[in-house]
Amino acid sequence: MCRDLKKSRFMHLSIAALSFLTMGGVSLTLASADSPREAQTRYGLASGTGPLNTLLINGQPTTPKIAGNSALFVQKIAESGDTDVVLLTSVGGQACDAQYSILPVTPNGIKTPTLFFGNCSTAKPSIFGSKITLKFPRNIGKYVTTPAEVDVYDLTTGILTKNGKTIPAACKLDDGVCQG
């Protein structure tokens, strides 16, 4: 039994190593937290529980400030070199379930977040190489399989595309706040 356990551990380690090499140095992470409004990064706790649903890192407001609408959900989705990649979800508002922003977190603080994007539908991120893809379904029935919108963020270049066309990536500040 001990030998089988060692083989099993080696196999899991080999699969993890192979996955990391295949993805080109970007690893998908599923950081667990007690709340969808918090995620642990290597550089501290990212939390969407600040005043007026603002983002905090280790309990401190970020510069620039980042705010969600009715709530700000935080999910660590990847690590690339010394950068942790956080997916922010601004929820609530008039007839819009969710808008998304991608935020790089480094040892020196946060980098400029992307503008909040999406089509108000819920999407799940997928990562291949240095690209994060979010596919948004159409809002016209539960059997639609063709995405209405595909947004891709390239971690290497910082370029954000919507349905293959480049769109402005940096969040525009409204009174010093990146608003979701």
N, C-alpha and C positions, 0 to 999 in steps of 0.2 A: 504494500500500500504506500509506503514511504516513497518508493521509486515512482509510482504513478503520480503522486502529488508533485514530485520534483519535475516530472515530464510536463504535467499540467501547468505549473508555474512557468517553466521555460517556454512552453507553447504560447501562453498569454503574453509573456515578455516579447517573444519573437513577433507576434502579431502586432503588438503595440509599436515596436521598433519599425517594422515594415510599413505600417500605416503612416508613421511620422515621416519616413523617407519618401514615401509615395506622394505625400501632400506637399513636399518641397519646403519643409521647415516650419510650416504652420500647423499647429495642433489644435484640434477641436477639443474644447473643454466643457464639462458640464458641472460648473461650480454649484454646490448646493448651499442654500441659505434658508433661514426660517421663513422668509417672506419673499414674494416676487418683487418687492421693492428694494431688495438688497442682493449684492453679489460680492464675494470675496475675490479681490485681485491680489497679485503678488505684492502690490504696493499699498494695500489697505482695503478697508471695506468701502465699497461704492454703494451709496444709499440714496433713494429718491424720496426721502422723508424730511427734507429740509423745509423751511418756511415756504409756503405757496408751492409745494411739490418741487422744490429745487434739489439738484444733485449735490450730495456731500461726499467727500473722500476723507475717510478717517474723521468724520464729524465736522469737517471744515468746508465752507462753500468753495466752489470751484471758480476759476477765472478763465474764460467768461462763465457767468452763471448760466445754468441750463435748467429749464423748468418744463414740467409736464402740464397738461391741461387739468383734468380732475385728479390724476395720479401719474406718477412716473415710475415705471417698472424698469428694473436693471438686471441684465443677464450677461455674465461673462461668457463669450462664445469661442474665443481662440487666444492663443499666445503665438507671437511671431518675434523671435529674437528677444529683445528686452521690452517689447510692447505687449500689453494685454489688450484685447479687443472686447469692448463692451457694447452690447446692443441695448439701446434705450427705447422704451415704448411709452409714448404719451397716450394716455387713454382718456376717454370722455369727450365731452363737447357735443355740439349739435349734429346728430346723425352720423358721427364718425367714431367708430370703435377704437381705432388705433392708427398712429403715425409713428415712424421709426427714425432713429438716428444712430449712426455708428461713431463710437468714441474710442480713440486710442489713448491708453493710460500707460505712462512711462515712469521710470524712477524719478524723473524731474517734474512730474505732474501730468496734466492732461494736455493733449494736442487739440487743435480746433475740431469740434464735432461737425459731422455732416449736418446739412439742413434736415429737418424732419420730412420724411417722404413716405410714399405708399398711397393706396387707393381706399383707405379706411377699412380694408379687410384684414383679417389675421393671416400672417405669413410666418413660416419657419425658415430660419437661415440654413443654408448649406454652404460648405466651404470646400473648394478645390484649389490646390496650389495657394496662391496669394489672393484669391478672389472669393468674396462673400456674396452669395446670391440669395435674394429674397424673391419668391414667386408669390404673387397676389392673385387669388381667384376672382372670377367675375362675380358680381353680386346678383346673379339672375338664376338661382336654382341650385339645388344641392348636387346635381349630376354633371355639372360643367367641369371638364377636366383641363381645358385650355386656359392657361393663365391670362388674365387681362393685362397684367403688368409684370415685367421682370426687371428688377433693379439689381445692379452689380456694382460692388465697391471693390476697387483694387487696392490692397494694403500697401503695395510697393509704390504705386504712383499717386495714390490719393484721388483717383478719378472715379466719379460716380456716373453710371449710365442708367437710363430708363429706356427699356425696349430697344437697346442698342445705340441710343443717342446720348452723347455726353450732356450732362446737366450740371449747373453749379453745385459744387460739393460743400463748400464752407457755409455754415449756418450764418445767416444774416442776423445781426444783433438788433434787438428792439429795446432801447434804453439799457444797453449792456447785458441783455439776456437773450440767450438762444431759446426761443419759445416753441414748444411742441404743440 
